[in-house]
Amino acid sequence: HSDPMSMHPRLSVPAWRPAARRGFALLLAGLALLASGPAQAELTIRFAHVVAEDTPKGLAVKRFAQLVAERAPGRIRVVIYPSAQIYGDNDEIEALQVGAVEMLAPSLSKFGRVGVPEFDLFDLPFLFDNLAEVQRLTQGPLGQRLLAGLGRQQLVGLGYLDNGFKHMSANRPLLEPIDFQGLRMRVQGSRVIAAQMRALGAIPVALPFSQTFDALQRQIVQGTENPLSNFWTQRMDRVQSDLSLTQHAYLGYAVITSQRFWRSLTNSDRALLAQALRDALAYGNQIADQQNDKALSALRRAGTTQVHTLSPAQRTKLRAAVQPVYEQLGQRIERTWLNDVQQVLGR
């Protein structure tokens, strides 16, 4: 591949493409879910996501459903399908496009694959120091410009949701670049994350989140990166002996719907749903740190995984090793995006 940030040719997830036959099958599946459910409200919103219910995302989506039920009782119902029950990383956006679901909360990493590459900014390693910096970006004008760009793919971006910072895990400590040499590391289908792993000397393997535990257990991959809440709720401590608190990159989500569905709503229903979602996202963003802290405490109590803390010198080495990733992203998107982000962050 001539593109320095392209995924490993033998291990990558194919880019998203519309497929009429597959799209029709997704639509039929979605209609079957509606037909098999309990008595329908006037409006039923199917909200699918790929993580457990007790993660920040799972709890925020549950709060959204509760708020809608309180504010439009018996008239609007949100049905949640967590843990990739119906659609996973590889097909959820297509399911939304064809009307098989109404709402999703994909990771920001997914939007580069559907034609909005400026979202790859969020995957840059060591870009943010804390969640306050993330929220300065997502809650400001630049964050809204990014969401507006989803309109190019007939999507509507409704808001951002935090899941905190990712940490590296494997069956050995990952504290310096030399520790990554030759390791097969599970990644999302993001060119930036793949480039990060290659810069550290690892081999990126793009896999859906729902397949990660099995892939680790079978040694298809040997390590991965996750926020603590995802690591704990998926019980990856059972298949990873070491967790290194690298806090090297951010993982967040955007709640999205399709333009077709959003435009089909009345103005009053759009306003009701938008406000309920704002309230739910504020709750989810408030508890993100708490959930990750709880997960770390649970991991320490379980004692199944050794938890390692990096020294300042080790963190500096990791940061230096991944600097080429910034230059590579700058070759794929307009340089002004990166400049604007760094200005927001005061860099």
Rosetta blueprint (number, residue, H / E / L):
1 H L
2 S L
3 D L
4 P L
5 M L
6 S L
7 M L
8 H L
9 P L
10 R L
11 L L
12 S L
13 V L
14 P L
15 A L
16 W L
17 R L
18 P L
19 A L
20 A H
21 R H
22 R H
23 G H
24 F H
25 A H
26 L H
27 L H
28 L H
29 A H
30 G H
31 L H
32 A H
33 L H
34 L H
35 A H
36 S H
37 G L
38 P L
39 A L
40 Q L
41 A L
42 E L
43 L E
44 T E
45 I E
46 R E
47 F E
48 A E
49 H L
50 V L
51 V L
52 A L
53 E L
54 D L
55 T L
56 P H
57 K H
58 G H
59 L H
60 A H
61 V H
62 K H
63 R H
64 F H
65 A H
66 Q H
67 L H
68 V H
69 A H
70 E H
71 R H
72 A L
73 P L
74 G L
75 R L
76 I E
77 R E
78 V E
79 V E
80 I E
81 Y E
82 P L
83 S L
84 A L
85 Q L
86 I L
87 Y L
88 G L
89 D L
90 N L
91 D L
92 E H
93 I H
94 E H
95 A H
96 L H
97 Q H
98 V L
99 G L
100 A L
101 V L
102 E L
103 M E
104 L E
105 A L
106 P L
107 S E
108 L H
109 S H
110 K H
111 F H
112 G H
113 R H
114 V H
115 G L
116 V L
117 P H
118 E H
119 F H
120 D H
121 L H
122 F H
123 D H
124 L L
125 P L
126 F L
127 L L
128 F L
129 D L
130 N L
131 L H
132 A H
133 E H
134 V H
135 Q H
136 R H
137 L H
138 T H
139 Q L
140 G L
141 P H
142 L H
143 G H
144 Q H
145 R H
146 L H
147 L H
148 A H
149 G H
150 L H
151 G H
152 R H
153 Q H
154 Q L
155 L E
156 V E
157 G E
158 L E
159 G E
160 Y E
161 L E
162 D E
163 N E
164 G E
165 F E
166 K E
167 H E
168 M E
169 S E
170 A E
171 N L
172 R L
173 P L
174 L L
175 L L
176 E L
177 P H
178 I H
179 D H
180 F H
181 Q L
182 G L
183 L L
184 R E
185 M E
186 R E
187 V E
188 Q L
189 G L
190 S L
191 R H
192 V H
193 I H
194 A H
195 A H
196 Q H
197 M H
198 R H
199 A H
200 L L
201 G L
202 A L
203 I E
204 P E
205 V E
206 A E
207 L L
208 P L
209 F H
210 S H
211 Q H
212 T H
213 F H
214 D H
215 A H
216 L H
217 Q H
218 R L
219 Q L
220 I L
221 V L
222 Q L
223 G E
224 T E
225 E E
226 N E
227 P L
228 L H
229 S H
230 N H
231 F H
232 W H
233 T H
234 Q L
235 R L
236 M H
237 D H
238 R H
239 V L
240 Q L
241 S L
242 D E
243 L E
244 S E
245 L E
246 T E
247 Q E
248 H E
249 A E
250 Y E
251 L E
252 G E
253 Y E
254 A E
255 V E
256 I E
257 T E
258 S E
259 Q H
260 R H
261 F H
262 W H
263 R H
264 S H
265 L L
266 T L
267 N H
268 S H
269 D H
270 R H
271 A H
272 L H
273 L H
274 A H
275 Q H
276 A H
277 L H
278 R H
279 D H
280 A H
281 L H
282 A H
283 Y H
284 G H
285 N H
286 Q H
287 I H
288 A H
289 D H
290 Q H
291 Q H
292 N H
293 D H
294 K H
295 A H
296 L H
297 S H
298 A H
299 L H
300 R H
301 R H
302 A H
303 G L
304 T L
305 T L
306 Q E
307 V E
308 H E
309 T E
310 L L
311 S L
312 P H
313 A H
314 Q H
315 R H
316 T H
317 K H
318 L H
319 R H
320 A H
321 A H
322 V L
323 Q L
324 P H
325 V H
326 Y H
327 E H
328 Q H
329 L H
330 G H
331 Q L
332 R L
333 I L
334 E L
335 R H
336 T H
337 W H
338 L H
339 N H
340 D H
341 V H
342 Q H
343 Q H
344 V H
345 L L
346 G L
347 R L
